[in-house]
């Protein structure tokens, strides 16, 4: 997470659980049958072996603090059990507001689409 003087954090939530087993399972899904992969945020922002350089550059350019969580981490940290993923929230002084719904996130077909979507929501 990038820290600045902002009290507003953009929290991205992947439609995937954390942990080594899930990481391996997700890796193989992306390789063997990409159409079965359930996280469009992951699909657009990660390559085979890690975060895409263009996404990293974009995130550092938006001048807002960011946090990236897996859905199990999000549920544990924020106690919201009925959320849909992938999605993004503003966390302003501990109060969460949905800023990008799962439908919106899933509509992004390319990394450029994802960046445009994020840019439009943080203005």
C-alpha positions in Angstrom: 0.0 0.0 0.0 1.2 3.5 -0.9 1.0 5.9 2.0 0.4 9.6 1.5 -1.4 12.4 3.4 -4.8 11.2 2.0 -7.3 9.7 4.4 -8.9 8.0 1.4 -7.7 4.6 0.3 -8.8 2.7 -2.8 -9.3 -0.9 -1.8 -9.3 -3.5 -4.6 -10.6 -6.9 -3.8 -9.8 -9.9 -6.0 -12.3 -12.7 -6.6 -9.8 -15.2 -5.2 -8.8 -16.4 -1.8 -5.3 -16.0 -0.4 -2.9 -18.7 0.4 -0.3 -20.9 -1.4 -2.8 -23.6 -2.5 -5.2 -21.1 -4.0 -2.2 -19.4 -5.8 -1.2 -22.6 -7.4 -4.8 -23.5 -8.3 -5.3 -20.1 -9.9 -2.0 -20.3 -11.8 -3.1 -23.5 -13.4 -6.6 -22.3 -14.2 -5.1 -19.3 -16.0 -2.7 -21.5 -18.0 -5.0 -24.5 -18.8 -8.4 -22.9 -19.1 -8.4 -19.1 -18.9 -12.1 -18.9 -19.6 -12.8 -20.6 -16.3 -10.9 -18.0 -14.3 -13.2 -16.1 -12.0 -11.3 -12.9 -11.3 -11.3 -10.3 -14.0 -9.3 -8.0 -11.9 -6.6 -10.7 -11.7 -7.0 -11.5 -15.4 -6.4 -8.0 -16.6 -3.7 -6.9 -14.1 -1.6 -10.0 -13.7 0.5 -11.8 -16.2 1.6 -15.4 -15.9 4.2 -14.7 -13.2 3.1 -11.5 -11.5 1.6 -8.1 -11.7 1.8 -6.4 -15.1 4.4 -3.6 -15.2 1.8 -1.2 -16.9 -0.6 -1.8 -14.0 2.0 -1.1 -11.4 2.9 2.1 -13.2 -0.7 3.1 -13.5 -1.4 2.4 -9.8 1.6 4.5 -8.8 0.4 7.4 -11.0 -3.1 7.8 -9.6 -2.0 9.6 -6.5 -4.3 7.8 -4.1 -3.4 5.2 -1.5 -4.3 1.7 -2.6 -4.7 -1.6 -0.9 -5.1 -5.0 -2.7 -6.9 -7.8 -0.8 -8.1 -11.3 -1.6 -11.8 -11.8 -0.8 -11.1 -13.8 2.4 -8.7 -11.1 3.6 -11.3 -8.4 2.8 -14.1 -10.3 4.7 -11.8 -10.8 7.7 -10.6 -7.2 7.8 -13.8 -5.4 7.1 -16.5 -7.9 8.1 -18.5 -7.5 4.9 -19.7 -11.0 4.1 -22.3 -10.2 1.3 -19.9 -8.3 -1.1 -19.5 -9.4 -4.7 -16.0 -9.7 -6.2 -13.9 -8.5 -7.9 -14.7 -4.9 -6.8 -13.2 -1.8 -5.3 -14.1 0.4 -2.4 -13.1 3.8 -1.0 -12.1 3.5 2.6 -12.5 6.9 4.1 -11.6 7.0 7.8 -12.8 3.4 8.2 -16.1 3.8 6.3 -16.3 1.7 3.1 -18.1 2.9 0.0 -18.4 0.7 -3.1 -16.8 2.6 -6.0 -16.5 -0.2 -8.7 -19.0 -3.0 -8.7 -18.2 -6.5 -9.7 -20.3 -6.0 -12.9 -18.3 -2.9 -13.8 -15.0 -4.6 -13.0 -16.0 -7.7 -15.0 -16.9 -5.5 -18.0 -13.2 -4.5 -18.5 -11.9 -6.5 -21.4 -8.3 -5.2 -21.4 -5.9 -3.5 -19.0 -6.6 -0.2 -20.7 -10.3 -0.7 -20.0 -9.5 -1.4 -16.3 -7.4 1.7 -16.1 -10.0 3.9 -17.7 -12.7 2.5 -15.3 -10.5 3.2 -12.3 -9.6 6.7 -13.5 -13.3 7.6 -14.1 -14.2 6.5 -10.6 -11.5 8.3 -8.6 -12.1 11.8 -10.0 
